[in-house]
Structure formats: structure tokens, C-alpha cells
Amino acid sequence: MSNAALPDAANRATELFVYWVEGQHDEIFALFDPTMTAQLPPDQIAAAWAQVIGMVGAYERMGKPLVRQLGDHTVVDIPMEFEAGQMKGRVTFNKEGQVSGLFILTPETP
């Protein structure tokens, strides 16, 4: 088990969410580990974003990323502001640096 967070995890997570906001779903998909690749194809990435926009309106901006290590995974939470509310983007990276989790959560989600 590694105790060190993935280098540059905050920037990598921010870039991933920029891809999502800009509709660059293939770029996100290319960052996935095999499990994510099997579970979340590009069309479902787009659908998930549309669902978020439907709930909280247009995206406005991101806040400062928070990076933490959980076992062999590096987790990055990024506050996100939308026209009708706040959410939290979460990216989990495996020890190889691949995306093994991708979520948009309510801000109070631990």
C-alpha cells in the first residue's frame, strides 16, 4: 500500500472536469482504468453531465481541489458551482494514475 498521493493529482483532476464541462468525453474515457472503461462509455459520460445540468443549472466555476490518499488510491474533491447550487466533483486515481472513480456529488457527501 502506498502512502504518497499521485503527483499532480489536483491538476489532473481539474483537467478531467474541464474536459467534462467542454464535452470532451473521449478524452475522459481515455483516462479510465479497465473497470471504468467497461462501466462508463463516452455516451454515458455525456448523459451524466446532462443530468447534473438538469439538476443544478449551467456550470459556472471550480474551486480549489482537495487531495487525499486512501490506501492505494488518490482521491481529489473539487468544489463546483452551478447557477442553481453547489456540487462536488470527485476523481479517484489508482496507483498507476488511471481514473478508477468519477462522481459529481452533493457538497455534504463525505
Contact map, one row per residue, 1 for C-alpha under 8 A:
11100000000000000000000000000000000000000000000000000000000000000000001100000000000000000000000000000000000000
11111000000000000000000000000000000000000000000000000000000000000000001100000000000000000000001000000000000000
11111000000000000000000000000000000000000000000000000000000000000000101100000000000000000000000000000000000000
01111100000000000000000000000000000000000000000000000000000000000000100000000000000000000000000000000000000000
01111110100000000000000000000000000000000000000000000000000000000011100011000000000000000000000000000000000000
00011111100000000000000000000000000000000000000000000000000000000000000001000000000000000000101010000000000000
00001111100000000000000000000000000000000000000000000000000000000000000000000000000000000000000000000000000000
00000111111100000000000000000000000000000000000000000000000000000000000000000000000000000000000000000000000000
00001111111110000000000000000000000000000000000000000000000000000010000001010000000000000000100000000000000000
00000001111111000000000000000000000000000000000000000000000000001110000000010000000000000000000000000000000000
00000001111111100000000000000000000000000000000000000000000000000000000000000000000000000000000000000000000000
00000001111111110000000000000000000000000000000000000000000000000000000000000000000000000000000000000000000000
00000000111111111000000000000000000000000000000000000000000000000000000000010000000000000010000000000000000000
00000000011111111100000000000000000000000000000000000000000000001000000000000100000000000000000000000000000000
00000000001111111110000000000000000000000000000000000000000000000000000000000000000000000000000000000000000000
00000000000111111111000000010000000000000000000000000000000000000000000000000000000000000000000000000000000000
00000000000011111111100000000000000000000000000000000000000000000000000000000000000000001000000000000000000000
00000000000001111111110000000000000000000000000000000000000000000000000000000000000000000000000000000000000000
00000000000000111111111110110000000000000000000000000000000000000000000000000000000000000000000000000000000000
00000000000000011111111110010000000000000000110010000000000000000000000000000000000000000000000000000000000000
00000000000000001111111100000000000000000000000010000000001000000000000000000000000000000000000000000000000000
00000000000000000111111100000000000000000000000000000000000000000000000000000000000000000000000000000000000000
00000000000000000011111110000000000000000000010000000000000000000000000000000000000000000000000000000000000000
00000000000000000011111111110000000000000000000000000000000000000000000000000000000000000000000000000000000000
00000000000000000011001111111000000000000110110000000000000000000000000000000000000000000000000000000000000000
00000000000000000000000111111100000000000100000000000000000000000000000000000000000000000000000000000000000000
00000000000000000010000111111110000000000000000000000000000000000000000000000000000000000000000000000000000000
00000000000000010011000111111111000000000100000000000000000000000000000000000000000000000000000000000000000000
00000000000000000000000011111111000010011100000000000000000000000000000000000000000000000000000000000000000000
00000000000000000000000001111111000000000000000000000000000000000000000000000000000000000000000000000000000000
00000000000000000000000000111111100000000000000000000000000000000000000000000000000000000000000001100000000000
00000000000000000000000000011111111110000000000000000000000000000000000000000000000000000000000001110000000000
00000000000000000000000000000011111110000000000000000000000000000000000000000000000000000000000001110000000000
00000000000000000000000000000001111111000000000000000000000000000000000000000000000000000000000000000000000000
00000000000000000000000000000001111111100000000000000000000000000000000000000000000000000000000000010000000000
00000000000000000000000000000001111111110000000000000000000000000000000000000000000000000000000000111000000000
00000000000000000000000000001001111111111000000000000000000000000000000000000000000000000000000000000000000000
00000000000000000000000000000000011111111000000000000000000000000000000000000000000000000000000000000000000000
00000000000000000000000000000000001111111000000000000000000000000000000000000000000000000000000000000000000000
00000000000000000000000000001000000111111101100000000000000000000000000000000000000000000000000000000000000000
00000000000000000000000000001000000011111111100000000000000000000000000000000000000000000000000000000000000000
00000000000000000000000011011000000000011111110000000000000000000000000000000000000000000000000000000000000000
00000000000000000000000010000000000000001111111000000000000000000000000000000000000000000000000000000000000000
00000000000000000000000000000000000000011111111100000000000000000000000000000000000000000000000000000000000000
00000000000000000001000010000000000000011111111110000000000000000000000000000000000000000000000000000000000000
00000000000000000001001010000000000000000111111111000000000000000000000000000000000000000000000000000000000000
00000000000000000000000000000000000000000011111111100000000000000000000000000000000000000000000000000000000000
00000000000000000000000000000000000000000001111111110000000000000000000000000000000000000000000000000000000000
00000000000000000001100000000000000000000000111111111000000000000000000000000000000000000000000000000000000000
00000000000000000000000000000000000000000000011111111100000000000000000000000000000000000000000000000000000000
00000000000000000000000000000000000000000000001111111110000000000000000000000000000000000000000000000000000000
00000000000000000000000000000000000000000000000111111111100000000000000000000000000000000000000000000001000000
00000000000000000000000000000000000000000000000011111111111000000000000000000000000000000000000000000000000000
00000000000000000000000000000000000000000000000001111111100000000000000000000000000000000000000000000000000000
00000000000000000000000000000000000000000000000000111111100000000000000000000000000000000000000000000000000000
00000000000000000000000000000000000000000000000000011111110000000000000000000000011111000000000000000000000000
00000000000000000000000000000000000000000000000000011111111000000000000000000000011110000000000000000000000000
00000000000000000000000000000000000000000000000000001001111100000000000000000000011100000000000000000000000000
00000000000000000000100000000000000000000000000000001000111110000000000000000001111000000000000000000000000000
00000000000000000000000000000000000000000000000000000000011111000000000000000001111000000000000000000000000000
00000000000000000000000000000000000000000000000000000000001111100000000000000001110000000000000000000000000000
00000000000000000000000000000000000000000000000000000000000111110000000000000111100000000000000000000000000000
00000000000000000000000000000000000000000000000000000000000011111000000000000111100000000000000000000000000000
00000000000000000000000000000000000000000000000000000000000001111100000000000110000000000000000000000000000000
00000000010001000000000000000000000000000000000000000000000000111110000000011110000000000000000000000000000000
00000000010000000000000000000000000000000000000000000000000000011111000000011100000000000000000000000000000000
00001000110000000000000000000000000000000000000000000000000000001111100001111000000000000000000000000000000000
00001000000000000000000000000000000000000000000000000000000000000111110001110000000000000000000000000000000000
00111000000000000000000000000000000000000000000000000000000000000011111111100000000000000000000000000000000000
00000000000000000000000000000000000000000000000000000000000000000001111111100000000000000000000000000000000000
11100000000000000000000000000000000000000000000000000000000000000000111111000000000000000000000000000000000000
11100000000000000000000000000000000000000000000000000000000000000000111111000000000000000000011000000000000000
00001000000000000000000000000000000000000000000000000000000000000000111111100000000000000001111000000000000000
00001100100000000000000000000000000000000000000000000000000000000011111111110000000000000001111000000000000000
00000000000000000000000000000000000000000000000000000000000000000011110011111000000000000111100000000000000000
00000000110010000000000000000000000000000000000000000000000000001111000001111100000000000111000000000000000000
00000000000000000000000000000000000000000000000000000000000000001110000000111110000000011110000000000000000000
00000000000001000000000000000000000000000000000000000000000001111100000000011111000000011100000000000000000000
00000000000000000000000000000000000000000000000000000000000001111000000000001111100001111000000000000000001000
00000000000000000000000000000000000000000000000000000000001111100000000000000111110001111000000000000000000000
00000000000000000000000000000000000000000000000000000000001111100000000000000011111011100000000000000000000000
00000000000000000000000000000000000000000000000000000001111110000000000000000001111111100000000000000000000000
00000000000000000000000000000000000000000000000000000001111100000000000000000000111110000000000000000000000000
00000000000000000000000000000000000000000000000000000001110000000000000000000000011111000000000000000000000000
00000000000000000000000000000000000000000000000000000001100000000000000000000000111111100000000000000000000000
00000000000000000000000000000000000000000000000000000001000000000000000000000011110111110000000000000000011000
00000000000000000000000000000000000000000000000000000000000000000000000000000011110011111000000000000001111000
00000000000000000000000000000000000000000000000000000000000000000000000000001111000001111100000000000001111000
00000000000000001000000000000000000000000000000000000000000000000000000000001111000000111110000000000111100000
00000000000000000000000000000000000000000000000000000000000000000000000000111100000000011111000000001111100000
00000000000010000000000000000000000000000000000000000000000000000000000000111000000000001111100000111110000000
00000000000000000000000000000000000000000000000000000000000000000000000011110000000000000111110000111100000000
00000100100000000000000000000000000000000000000000000000000000000000000011100000000000000011111111111000000000
00000000000000000000000000000000000000000000000000000000000000000000000111000000000000000001111111110000000000
01000100000000000000000000000000000000000000000000000000000000000000000111000000000000000000111111000000000000
00000000000000000000000000000000000000000000000000000000000000000000000000000000000000000000111111000000000000
00000100000000000000000000000000000000000000000000000000000000000000000000000000000000000000111111100000000000
00000000000000000000000000000011100000000000000000000000000000000000000000000000000000000000111111110000000000
00000000000000000000000000000011100100000000000000000000000000000000000000000000000000000011110011111100000000
00000000000000000000000000000001101100000000000000000000000000000000000000000000000000000011110001111100000000
00000000000000000000000000000000000100000000000000000000000000000000000000000000000000000111100000111110000000
00000000000000000000000000000000000000000000000000000000000000000000000000000000000000001111000000111111000000
00000000000000000000000000000000000000000000000000000000000000000000000000000000000000001110000000001111100000
00000000000000000000000000000000000000000000000000010000000000000000000000000000000000111100000000000111110000
00000000000000000000000000000000000000000000000000000000000000000000000000000000000000111100000000000011111010
00000000000000000000000000000000000000000000000000000000000000000000000000000000000001110000000000000001111110
00000000000000000000000000000000000000000000000000000000000000000000000000000010000001110000000000000000111110
00000000000000000000000000000000000000000000000000000000000000000000000000000000000000000000000000000000011111
00000000000000000000000000000000000000000000000000000000000000000000000000000000000000000000000000000000111111
00000000000000000000000000000000000000000000000000000000000000000000000000000000000000000000000000000000000111
